[in-house]
Amino acid sequence: MTDIVSTLRVAGCVFAEDEARLLVEAASGPGELDGMVARRVAGLPLEHILGWAEFCGLRIAVDPGVFVPRRRTEFLVHEAVAVGGAVVVDLCCGSAAVGAALAAALGPIELHAADIDPVAVRCARRNVPVVHEGDLYAALPADLRGRVDILAVNAPYVPTDAIAMMPPEARDHEARVALDGGRDGLDVQRRVVDGASAWLAPGGHLLIETSRGQAAATAAAFTAAGLTPRVAMSDDLDATVVIGYAGG
């Protein structure tokens, strides 16, 4: 395994030892292992090669081209668990890692996940039972209106011009629709916030992952939409979540 570690380290893999161990464990034989190492050296995300990502202690299926759940998004789950609820929507779900983690943490819930990308939808259906395909709220069944306790959203929030500066693993191997948040990164967030009140139950919460620098603008959108916002941050995870309360 020493040779694999050296190869990965030369390719720029920061956690070469851990990655080598995972690849060795996943490979069925030397030929498959060589191919997996070659794909990693070529820049494919480790999670796409393995077919899974660890998230909130769960093994989440992740198919090629699908957004890889980040560790910082575990903070979104943490904040959603704190507010609680029985009817949960994971919007812009990607692999539905957030929804799967919420189901594991909250126990029996009515969980719906949704994404516009058909590749992500197929992947998400390997992780949670109910996944809808479509553009934001248009994907959801009408009988969810006014019933959602937790609306957890990791919408794309990278400004269009900043995508070129992202690591190649993300820029070249994850769907653009999962990354591109428009000119200031907040285009999709604003659409989510504007439509949230119609779907939230009285006392329900909208939670959106954002960046520290975007948090004030995201919170302002919540206020404009009639939600009472607060901003939660985790220095350990470098994570920011804006939480909006629907009074009633």
Secondary structure, DSSP 8 states (H G I E B T S, - for coil): -HHHHHHHHHTT-TTHHHHHHHHHHH-SSHHHHHHHHHHHHTT--HHHHHTEEEETTEEEE--TBS----GGGHHHHHHHHHH--SEEEEES-TTTHHHHHHHHHH-S-EEEEEES-HHHHHHHTTTSS-EEESSGGGGS-GGGTTTEEEEEE----B-GGGGGGS-HHHHHHB-GGGTB--TTS-HHHHHHHHHHTTTEEEEEEEEEEE-GGGHHHHHHHHHHTT-EEEEEEETTTTEEEEEEE---
